[in-house]
């Protein structure tokens, strides 16, 4: 073999050896740094301080989020003179749940919906008022008031802050390990004349596992937070059933909202015959969803209502007026 043909191979080996040396030095430095961190007597204080700061920033974000979101939405304050029936429902529910009266806003969001903000704000989409009967709308309001009663927005913000802090701490410890693994695998690939990428590279399967681990750590807070949100949705439904005069009104409202939110249907789709539709979600879609499947929520509401002795699902249509 000629000298010229050996040069590229020799250069590759030299670079591979240097990468292995760097990886080895990285192992020593990272192991000593992590060992010193984990055995440090100040670690509990550092973690306590970081957790406290995460909670403080989470609370500050919670306090400012309502005004920030309202400023970005096309909302209008709903006075009692414009919608006396809605305010009557609000008064009835706040008395039963012993809540401070929230501020009520309407908006045109393009989809029938209602949601609670912060500790005392409720936004109702205008189309939801057109879609539901008064008792059904009261069922939706009871669900949202249950979120206010349980301080769900605050708890969600605090949990998110803590999860982000914990994930950041784990990633700080994991990043040096990832760098060392990749440098070592690349160095070995160059030394033994293997490609740097692809199935024939050294440690390909191991590196892919490390990448999956990092990705898993990055999305784990989101998955945990969404799972918590889905549990709170079920809990809010159960609370609404417990305080409503007509618990099944919530099930009817959820069904109408589900139909009206589907493409190609519209606000009065509930009057039309039910057609087969694809409502199944993939496991990933279910894991990333903040709300449980509507069909499951309806089923649980009906079961809870049945336990209270309510079985009738008939409703009398009466339009809710907003002047």
PLY file of the C-alpha trace (Angstrom):
ply
format ascii 1.0
element vertex 323
property float x
property float y
property float z
element edge 322
property int vertex1
property int vertex2
end_header
0.00 0.00 0.00
1.42 3.41 -0.93
2.24 6.09 1.61
-0.41 8.42 0.17
-3.15 5.84 0.71
-2.06 5.31 4.32
-2.18 8.99 5.25
-5.96 9.41 5.47
-6.22 6.23 7.53
-3.45 7.35 9.84
-5.07 10.76 10.27
-8.39 9.09 11.12
-6.69 6.91 13.76
-4.93 9.95 15.21
-8.21 11.89 15.46
-9.91 8.82 16.95
-7.22 8.49 19.62
-7.54 12.18 20.49
-11.29 11.81 20.82
-10.81 8.81 23.12
-8.36 10.77 25.24
-10.79 13.69 25.48
-13.59 11.26 26.38
-11.43 9.68 29.07
-10.51 13.03 30.57
-14.19 14.00 30.40
-15.12 10.85 32.31
-12.67 11.68 35.07
-13.72 15.33 35.36
-17.46 14.63 35.11
-17.34 11.75 37.60
-15.43 13.83 40.14
-17.73 16.84 39.64
-20.90 14.78 39.99
-19.50 12.89 42.98
-18.58 16.15 44.66
-22.02 17.57 43.94
-23.93 14.56 45.25
-21.81 14.24 48.39
-21.74 17.95 49.13
-23.32 18.98 52.40
-24.77 22.05 50.68
-26.74 20.02 48.12
-29.97 19.93 50.20
-29.76 23.70 50.67
-29.17 24.23 46.95
-32.11 22.01 46.04
-34.32 23.72 48.61
-33.37 27.14 47.28
-33.93 26.06 43.66
-37.30 24.55 44.55
-38.33 27.66 46.43
-37.36 29.89 43.54
-39.28 27.64 41.14
-42.39 27.97 43.31
-41.98 31.75 43.58
-41.62 32.19 39.82
-44.55 29.81 39.26
-46.75 31.84 41.61
-45.73 35.14 40.01
-46.51 33.71 36.58
-49.90 32.57 37.88
-50.68 36.02 39.26
-49.85 37.78 36.00
-51.17 35.21 33.53
-54.85 36.20 33.78
-54.34 39.84 32.79
-51.86 38.82 30.12
-54.24 36.33 28.54
-57.25 38.64 28.77
-55.30 41.36 26.99
-54.68 38.99 24.08
-58.26 37.73 23.77
-61.25 39.58 22.26
-63.22 39.55 25.51
-66.10 41.69 26.76
-67.29 41.91 30.34
-70.71 40.27 30.71
-72.93 42.50 32.82
-75.98 41.18 34.66
-78.32 43.30 32.56
-77.07 41.62 29.35
-77.49 38.01 30.55
-79.58 37.74 33.73
-80.03 33.95 33.37
-76.28 33.36 33.22
-75.68 35.55 36.24
-78.47 33.72 38.07
-76.64 30.45 37.44
-73.38 32.05 38.58
-75.00 33.27 41.82
-76.55 29.87 42.47
-73.28 27.99 41.93
-71.10 30.37 43.93
-73.47 30.09 46.89
-73.46 26.30 46.76
-69.69 26.08 46.36
-68.97 28.99 48.74
-66.84 30.76 46.15
-66.20 34.42 45.62
-68.11 35.65 42.60
-65.81 35.52 39.54
-65.62 38.09 36.79
-67.53 36.86 33.73
-66.38 37.64 30.19
-67.66 36.61 26.79
-65.50 36.15 23.71
-65.76 35.09 20.10
-63.14 32.37 19.91
-64.56 30.44 16.97
-65.29 27.32 19.04
-67.88 26.62 21.77
-65.85 26.65 24.97
-65.58 28.07 28.47
-62.52 28.22 30.68
-61.44 29.54 34.06
-58.44 31.84 34.43
-56.54 32.38 37.65
-58.60 32.44 40.82
-61.59 34.54 39.78
-62.13 34.89 36.05
-64.38 32.95 33.69
-64.47 33.31 29.91
-67.47 32.00 27.94
-67.43 31.77 24.18
-70.46 33.43 22.60
-71.25 30.36 20.49
-71.53 28.23 23.63
-74.45 30.38 24.78
-76.22 29.77 21.45
-75.52 26.05 21.55
-76.64 25.06 25.06
-79.81 25.29 27.10
-79.65 27.19 30.42
-79.32 23.98 32.46
-76.60 22.66 30.15
-74.68 25.91 30.34
-74.98 25.79 34.11
-73.41 22.32 33.96
-70.42 23.73 32.07
-70.17 26.63 34.53
-70.21 24.19 37.45
-67.30 22.31 35.88
-65.29 25.51 35.48
-66.16 26.67 38.99
-64.81 23.34 40.27
-61.47 24.32 38.71
-61.62 27.65 40.54
-62.60 25.92 43.79
-59.65 23.53 43.54
-57.14 26.24 42.54
-56.28 24.07 39.54
-54.58 26.87 37.59
-52.30 27.66 40.51
-51.45 24.03 41.21
-50.76 23.38 37.53
-48.38 26.34 37.37
-46.54 25.28 40.54
-46.25 21.65 39.42
-44.93 22.78 36.04
-42.28 24.95 37.70
-41.10 22.13 39.98
-40.99 19.62 37.12
-38.96 21.97 34.96
-36.51 22.58 37.79
-36.10 18.84 38.42
-35.64 18.10 34.73
-33.04 20.84 34.37
-31.09 19.42 37.32
-31.09 15.90 35.84
-30.09 17.16 32.40
-27.17 19.13 33.85
-25.86 15.89 35.31
-26.63 13.87 32.19
-25.18 16.15 29.48
-21.50 15.41 30.32
-22.26 11.69 30.16
-23.90 12.09 26.75
-20.94 14.09 25.39
-18.46 11.49 26.66
-20.45 8.63 25.14
-20.60 10.25 21.73
-16.93 11.26 21.73
-15.91 7.76 22.79
-18.04 6.06 20.15
-16.80 8.38 17.40
-13.20 7.85 18.47
-13.56 4.07 18.45
-15.26 4.19 15.05
-12.29 6.09 13.60
-9.72 3.79 15.21
-11.34 0.54 14.01
-12.25 2.00 10.59
-16.02 2.10 11.02
-18.43 4.82 9.82
-19.27 7.54 12.30
-23.00 7.14 11.68
-25.34 4.36 10.72
-25.91 0.81 11.95
-22.24 -0.20 11.43
-20.83 2.58 13.63
-19.51 1.72 17.09
-22.17 1.94 19.79
-24.94 2.90 17.39
-27.65 1.17 19.40
-26.32 2.53 22.69
-26.16 6.09 21.34
-29.70 5.87 20.06
-30.78 4.68 23.51
-29.06 7.68 25.10
-30.84 10.02 22.66
-34.18 8.43 23.55
-33.37 8.88 27.23
-32.65 12.58 26.77
-35.80 13.08 24.69
-37.78 11.21 27.32
-36.45 13.49 30.05
-37.34 16.55 27.98
-40.95 15.49 27.40
-41.48 13.81 30.78
-42.61 17.06 32.49
-45.16 17.67 29.74
-46.50 14.11 29.97
-46.74 14.31 33.77
-48.43 17.70 33.65
-50.96 16.59 31.04
-51.74 13.45 33.04
-52.36 15.65 36.08
-54.61 17.93 33.99
-56.69 14.98 32.80
-57.21 13.83 36.38
-58.35 17.31 37.36
-60.84 17.35 34.47
-62.43 14.16 35.77
-62.46 15.60 39.29
-64.14 18.81 38.08
-66.80 16.76 36.30
-67.47 14.79 39.48
-67.73 17.97 41.52
-70.16 19.47 39.02
-72.37 16.38 39.17
-72.47 16.66 42.96
-73.81 20.23 43.02
-76.09 20.37 39.95
-79.85 19.99 40.15
-79.67 18.22 36.79
-76.30 16.38 36.68
-76.99 14.90 33.26
-77.10 18.42 31.82
-73.30 18.33 31.87
-73.26 15.11 29.84
-75.64 16.63 27.28
-73.52 19.77 27.11
-70.31 17.78 26.53
-72.02 15.82 23.76
-73.21 18.97 22.00
-69.81 20.64 22.32
-68.14 17.54 20.93
-70.44 17.47 17.91
-70.23 21.21 17.28
-66.41 21.17 17.47
-66.06 18.54 14.76
-65.17 19.88 11.29
-68.13 20.22 8.98
-70.84 20.17 11.63
-71.59 23.47 13.33
-73.60 24.76 16.24
-76.83 22.92 15.43
-75.21 19.58 14.57
-76.79 18.10 17.71
-80.14 18.28 15.92
-78.87 16.08 13.08
-78.65 12.27 13.06
-75.45 10.82 14.51
-73.05 9.49 11.88
-70.03 7.26 12.35
-66.96 9.30 13.05
-63.38 8.63 13.97
-62.80 9.67 17.58
-60.04 7.25 18.53
-56.74 8.81 19.49
-53.30 7.30 19.26
-51.52 6.54 22.56
-49.22 9.53 21.99
-52.18 11.86 21.33
-53.87 10.65 24.51
-50.68 11.15 26.52
-50.19 14.70 25.24
-53.85 15.75 25.62
-54.75 18.07 28.50
-58.34 16.77 28.51
-59.57 13.17 28.57
-61.57 11.87 25.58
-65.01 13.45 25.64
-66.76 10.10 25.32
-65.04 8.87 28.48
-66.00 12.03 30.33
-69.64 11.67 29.24
-69.66 8.03 30.36
-68.28 8.91 33.79
-70.71 11.79 34.23
-73.64 9.50 33.43
-72.38 6.89 35.91
-71.99 9.51 38.64
-75.42 10.98 37.86
-76.95 7.50 38.02
-75.45 7.06 41.47
-77.31 10.20 42.58
-80.59 8.80 41.28
-80.78 10.94 38.14
-81.68 8.99 35.01
-83.58 11.30 32.66
-81.62 12.75 29.75
-84.39 14.85 28.27
-83.91 18.59 28.01
-86.24 21.41 27.16
-84.75 23.86 24.71
-84.83 27.48 25.73
-82.50 29.99 24.16
-80.22 32.02 26.43
-80.42 35.67 25.67
-77.47 38.06 25.75
-78.46 41.61 25.01
0 1
1 2
2 3
3 4
4 5
5 6
6 7
7 8
8 9
9 10
10 11
11 12
12 13
13 14
14 15
15 16
16 17
17 18
18 19
19 20
20 21
21 22
22 23
23 24
24 25
25 26
26 27
27 28
28 29
29 30
30 31
31 32
32 33
33 34
34 35
35 36
36 37
37 38
38 39
39 40
40 41
41 42
42 43
43 44
44 45
45 46
46 47
47 48
48 49
49 50
50 51
51 52
52 53
53 54
54 55
55 56
56 57
57 58
58 59
59 60
60 61
61 62
62 63
63 64
64 65
65 66
66 67
67 68
68 69
69 70
70 71
71 72
72 73
73 74
74 75
75 76
76 77
77 78
78 79
79 80
80 81
81 82
82 83
83 84
84 85
85 86
86 87
87 88
88 89
89 90
90 91
91 92
92 93
93 94
94 95
95 96
96 97
97 98
98 99
99 100
100 101
101 102
102 103
103 104
104 105
105 106
106 107
107 108
108 109
109 110
110 111
111 112
112 113
113 114
114 115
115 116
116 117
117 118
118 119
119 120
120 121
121 122
122 123
123 124
124 125
125 126
126 127
127 128
128 129
129 130
130 131
131 132
132 133
133 134
134 135
135 136
136 137
137 138
138 139
139 140
140 141
141 142
142 143
143 144
144 145
145 146
146 147
147 148
148 149
149 150
150 151
151 152
152 153
153 154
154 155
155 156
156 157
157 158
158 159
159 160
160 161
161 162
162 163
163 164
164 165
165 166
166 167
167 168
168 169
169 170
170 171
171 172
172 173
173 174
174 175
175 176
176 177
177 178
178 179
179 180
180 181
181 182
182 183
183 184
184 185
185 186
186 187
187 188
188 189
189 190
190 191
191 192
192 193
193 194
194 195
195 196
196 197
197 198
198 199
199 200
200 201
201 202
202 203
203 204
204 205
205 206
206 207
207 208
208 209
209 210
210 211
211 212
212 213
213 214
214 215
215 216
216 217
217 218
218 219
219 220
220 221
221 222
222 223
223 224
224 225
225 226
226 227
227 228
228 229
229 230
230 231
231 232
232 233
233 234
234 235
235 236
236 237
237 238
238 239
239 240
240 241
241 242
242 243
243 244
244 245
245 246
246 247
247 248
248 249
249 250
250 251
251 252
252 253
253 254
254 255
255 256
256 257
257 258
258 259
259 260
260 261
261 262
262 263
263 264
264 265
265 266
266 267
267 268
268 269
269 270
270 271
271 272
272 273
273 274
274 275
275 276
276 277
277 278
278 279
279 280
280 281
281 282
282 283
283 284
284 285
285 286
286 287
287 288
288 289
289 290
290 291
291 292
292 293
293 294
294 295
295 296
296 297
297 298
298 299
299 300
300 301
301 302
302 303
303 304
304 305
305 306
306 307
307 308
308 309
309 310
310 311
311 312
312 313
313 314
314 315
315 316
316 317
317 318
318 319
319 320
320 321
321 322
